[in-house]
Amino acid sequence: MKGGGGFDVQGLMKKAQDMQRSMAKAQEEMKERIVEGNSGGGLVVAHANGARQIVGIKIDPKAVDPSDIAMMEDLIIAAVNQAMEKAQKMYETEMQKITGPMQIPGLFG
Protein backbone atom coordinates (compact mmCIF):
# COMPACT_ATOMS: atom_id res chain seq x y z
CA MET A 1 0.00 0.00 0.00
CA LYS A 2 1.50 3.27 -1.09
CA GLY A 3 0.86 6.50 0.71
CA GLY A 4 1.13 9.97 -0.75
CA GLY A 5 4.07 10.46 -3.06
CA GLY A 6 4.75 6.73 -3.51
CA PHE A 7 5.56 6.10 0.15
CA ASP A 8 5.41 2.34 0.92
CA VAL A 9 3.66 2.17 4.30
CA GLN A 10 3.50 -1.65 4.36
CA GLY A 11 7.19 -1.93 3.57
CA LEU A 12 8.00 0.51 6.34
CA MET A 13 5.82 -1.39 8.81
CA LYS A 14 7.50 -4.68 7.90
CA LYS A 15 10.95 -3.17 8.38
CA ALA A 16 9.89 -1.78 11.76
CA GLN A 17 8.56 -5.19 12.84
CA ASP A 18 11.75 -6.91 11.67
CA MET A 19 13.85 -4.37 13.56
CA GLN A 20 11.73 -4.85 16.69
CA ARG A 21 12.22 -8.64 16.53
CA SER A 22 15.97 -8.22 16.00
CA MET A 23 16.22 -5.84 18.93
CA ALA A 24 14.30 -8.19 21.24
CA LYS A 25 16.57 -11.08 20.25
CA ALA A 26 19.70 -8.98 20.78
CA GLN A 27 18.49 -7.82 24.19
CA GLU A 28 17.97 -11.44 25.28
CA GLU A 29 21.42 -12.39 24.01
CA MET A 30 22.96 -9.41 25.83
CA LYS A 31 21.90 -10.93 29.16
CA GLU A 32 24.47 -13.66 28.53
CA ARG A 33 27.35 -11.35 27.60
CA ILE A 34 29.50 -10.24 30.52
CA VAL A 35 31.87 -7.29 30.87
CA GLU A 36 34.26 -6.61 33.72
CA GLY A 37 35.20 -3.49 35.62
CA ASN A 38 37.97 -3.39 38.21
CA SER A 39 39.63 -1.06 40.64
CA GLY A 40 42.60 -1.05 42.96
CA GLY A 41 44.69 -2.83 40.36
CA GLY A 42 42.22 -5.72 40.25
CA LEU A 43 41.61 -5.96 44.01
CA VAL A 44 37.90 -5.45 43.33
CA VAL A 45 36.29 -6.81 40.17
CA ALA A 46 32.66 -6.28 39.16
CA HIS A 47 30.87 -8.17 36.39
CA ALA A 48 27.86 -6.76 34.54
CA ASN A 49 25.81 -8.25 31.73
CA GLY A 50 24.62 -6.54 28.57
CA ALA A 51 21.26 -5.94 30.22
CA ARG A 52 23.19 -3.60 32.51
CA GLN A 53 22.80 -5.72 35.64
CA ILE A 54 25.61 -6.42 38.10
CA VAL A 55 25.99 -10.21 38.11
CA GLY A 56 29.05 -10.63 40.31
CA ILE A 57 31.64 -8.98 42.51
CA LYS A 58 34.99 -10.45 43.52
CA ILE A 59 37.08 -8.96 46.31
CA ASP A 60 40.69 -9.98 46.82
CA PRO A 61 41.30 -10.67 50.54
CA LYS A 62 44.30 -8.28 50.35
CA ALA A 63 41.81 -5.45 49.80
CA VAL A 64 40.01 -6.11 53.07
CA ASP A 65 41.16 -3.79 55.83
CA PRO A 66 38.57 -3.57 58.63
CA SER A 67 40.05 -0.24 59.70
CA ASP A 68 39.45 1.30 56.25
CA ILE A 69 35.93 0.38 55.17
CA ALA A 70 35.61 3.67 53.25
CA MET A 71 38.43 2.59 50.93
CA MET A 72 36.66 -0.74 50.27
CA GLU A 73 33.43 1.08 49.47
CA ASP A 74 35.27 3.38 47.05
CA LEU A 75 36.91 0.41 45.32
CA ILE A 76 33.54 -1.33 44.91
CA ILE A 77 31.87 1.80 43.55
CA ALA A 78 34.70 2.38 41.06
CA ALA A 79 34.62 -1.24 39.83
CA VAL A 80 30.83 -1.26 39.50
CA ASN A 81 30.78 2.07 37.66
CA GLN A 82 33.42 0.84 35.22
CA ALA A 83 31.52 -2.40 34.57
CA MET A 84 28.26 -0.50 34.03
CA GLU A 85 29.93 1.92 31.60
CA LYS A 86 31.29 -1.02 29.59
CA ALA A 87 27.89 -2.74 29.64
CA GLN A 88 26.21 0.44 28.37
CA LYS A 89 28.73 0.79 25.53
CA MET A 90 28.29 -2.87 24.59
CA TYR A 91 24.49 -2.43 24.56
CA GLU A 92 24.68 0.70 22.42
CA THR A 93 27.04 -0.97 19.95
CA GLU A 94 24.72 -3.96 19.53
CA MET A 95 21.63 -1.80 19.11
CA GLN A 96 23.38 0.39 16.52
CA LYS A 97 24.16 -2.74 14.50
CA ILE A 98 20.40 -3.22 14.22
CA THR A 99 19.22 0.36 13.79
CA GLY A 100 22.13 1.58 11.67
CA PRO A 101 22.36 5.36 11.46
CA MET A 102 18.76 5.77 12.61
CA GLN A 103 18.50 7.38 16.05
CA ILE A 104 15.51 6.13 18.01
CA PRO A 105 14.71 8.30 21.07
CA GLY A 106 14.92 6.34 24.33
CA LEU A 107 16.54 3.28 22.74
CA PHE A 108 19.98 3.77 24.21
CA GLY A 109 18.92 5.10 27.60
C-alpha positions in Angstrom: 0.0 0.0 0.0 1.5 3.3 -1.1 0.9 6.5 0.7 1.1 10.0 -0.8 4.1 10.5 -3.1 4.8 6.7 -3.5 5.6 6.1 0.2 5.4 2.3 0.9 3.7 2.2 4.3 3.5 -1.7 4.4 7.2 -1.9 3.6 8.0 0.5 6.3 5.8 -1.4 8.8 7.5 -4.7 7.9 11.0 -3.2 8.4 9.9 -1.8 11.8 8.6 -5.2 12.8 11.7 -6.9 11.7 13.8 -4.4 13.6 11.7 -4.9 16.7 12.2 -8.6 16.5 16.0 -8.2 16.0 16.2 -5.8 18.9 14.3 -8.2 21.2 16.6 -11.1 20.3 19.7 -9.0 20.8 18.5 -7.8 24.2 18.0 -11.4 25.3 21.4 -12.4 24.0 23.0 -9.4 25.8 21.9 -10.9 29.2 24.5 -13.7 28.5 27.3 -11.3 27.6 29.5 -10.2 30.5 31.9 -7.3 30.9 34.3 -6.6 33.7 35.2 -3.5 35.6 38.0 -3.4 38.2 39.6 -1.1 40.6 42.6 -1.1 43.0 44.7 -2.8 40.4 42.2 -5.7 40.3 41.6 -6.0 44.0 37.9 -5.4 43.3 36.3 -6.8 40.2 32.7 -6.3 39.2 30.9 -8.2 36.4 27.9 -6.8 34.5 25.8 -8.2 31.7 24.6 -6.5 28.6 21.3 -5.9 30.2 23.2 -3.6 32.5 22.8 -5.7 35.6 25.6 -6.4 38.1 26.0 -10.2 38.1 29.0 -10.6 40.3 31.6 -9.0 42.5 35.0 -10.5 43.5 37.1 -9.0 46.3 40.7 -10.0 46.8 41.3 -10.7 50.5 44.3 -8.3 50.3 41.8 -5.5 49.8 40.0 -6.1 53.1 41.2 -3.8 55.8 38.6 -3.6 58.6 40.1 -0.2 59.7 39.4 1.3 56.3 35.9 0.4 55.2 35.6 3.7 53.3 38.4 2.6 50.9 36.7 -0.7 50.3 33.4 1.1 49.5 35.3 3.4 47.0 36.9 0.4 45.3 33.5 -1.3 44.9 31.9 1.8 43.5 34.7 2.4 41.1 34.6 -1.2 39.8 30.8 -1.3 39.5 30.8 2.1 37.7 33.4 0.8 35.2 31.5 -2.4 34.6 28.3 -0.5 34.0 29.9 1.9 31.6 31.3 -1.0 29.6 27.9 -2.7 29.6 26.2 0.4 28.4 28.7 0.8 25.5 28.3 -2.9 24.6 24.5 -2.4 24.6 24.7 0.7 22.4 27.0 -1.0 20.0 24.7 -4.0 19.5 21.6 -1.8 19.1 23.4 0.4 16.5 24.2 -2.7 14.5 20.4 -3.2 14.2 19.2 0.4 13.8 22.1 1.6 11.7 22.4 5.4 11.5 18.8 5.8 12.6 18.5 7.4 16.1 15.5 6.1 18.0 14.7 8.3 21.1 14.9 6.3 24.3 16.5 3.3 22.7 20.0 3.8 24.2 18.9 5.1 27.6 
